Amino acid sequence: MKSLLVSALLTASLSGVAYAQPGSSGEIGYPKGSIGYDALVAGDNQRAISQILSGERVSRRDPALLINLGQAYARTGRTAEAAELFTRAIESRESVELVLADGRIMDSKEAARQAFSGLKTKIATR
């Protein structure tokens, strides 16, 4: 596993209420906006999706990108696409440590598993 610290936002199913430190971005080691962190924290899912999809400096296989885009999709009702992204993060060859919105550090594969599990719970309770 790489010893790289990055940020991912995982919502209610994983980290409770998300927050960010005032005046700081949660995108550690990424160009600002490239993984949509601040937009997700603000609840602006469409902006997060736009930022993530328009970014060219982050690999489309990056676990933080996959998880954050999956979260934005899940929040906008695109659950099948969210599930696909979480699955890709779980199956990724790359595993990194993520700094979650609540400050906890978690392996990207475990974070993706928990996000996927939360997504399955939401689908089952509709």
N, C-alpha and C positions, 0 to 999 in steps of 0.2 A: 504494500500500500504506500502511495506517495505520502510524504509528510508535508503536504501543501494545505494551508488554511485558506478556505474560501467561504463565502456566505451563501446560504440558501434560506429561503423563506418557506417554512412549512406551517400551515395554518391549523386551525382548531384541532384536527385529529392528532396532531403531533406536538405542537408547542404551545397550545393555549393562545392567548391574545398576543399577537406580534407587536413588537415595538422596536424602535431604533433610537440610538442615542441622539439627542438634539444636535443638529448641525453636522452630523457625520453620515457618511454613506456606509451601507453594510456590504458594499462590494469590495472586499479585501482582495487585492491582486488582480482586479479586473478594471477595464476602462469604465468610467461612470456610466451607468445606465445599461451596460451591455448584458447584464443578467436580470434586469428589471426589478431589482431589489426594492429601491425606494418607491417605485410605482406600486408594487405589491403591498408594501407596508401602508401606503396611503389608500389602498383599496381601489386603485385605478388600474383595473385588470386589462382594459383595452390598451392603455399606454404601455403597460408592461409587455404585452404581447408584441406591440409595435417595436418597442426597443429591442427586445430579444431577437425578433425575426430580422430586423434591419442591421443588427450588429454583424460585422465582418471579421472582428478580431478575436472571436471566441469560437472554438470548434463546436460544430453541431453535435458532437459526441460528448461534450463536457458535461459531467454529472450535475453540476450546479445549474447549468443552463437547462438541461432536460427537466430537472425537478421544478425549477421556478416556472418554466413554460407550462409544465403539467399542472402546477397549482393555478396559474392564470386560466388555463383551459377549464379546469374543474370548476372554478368559481363562476365561469360564464356558461356552464351547462354542457361543455364539450367533453363529456366524461369518457367517451371512447378514445378520443385523442389523448386525454390526460393519462388514461390507463396505458396506452402505447408508450408514452414518454417515460412513465415510471418504470415500466418493464424494461425499456432500453437502458435506463440508469442502473437497474438491478443487474442486468446481463452484461453491462459494460466491462471491458477489460481493465478500465481505469477505475481505481478506487481512491478517493481523496477524503480528507477530513473536512467536514463542513462546519462552519460556525452558524448555528441556527439563529433565528430572529430573537430567541429568548436568551442567547448567550451560550447555550450548551454546545458542545462539540460532539459530532456524531459522524461515523463512517457513512459515505454517500450511499452505499448499497443498503445499509440499514435505514437510512432516512427515506430512501425511495420505497423500501418495503413497507414502512409505516405509512407513508403517504398513499401508497396503493391500497393498503388495508383500509385506511380511512375512506378512500374513494369507494371501495366495495361496500362498506357499511352504509355510506350515503345512498348508494344505488339500491341496496336491499330495504332501506327504510322509507323509500318514496311512496 
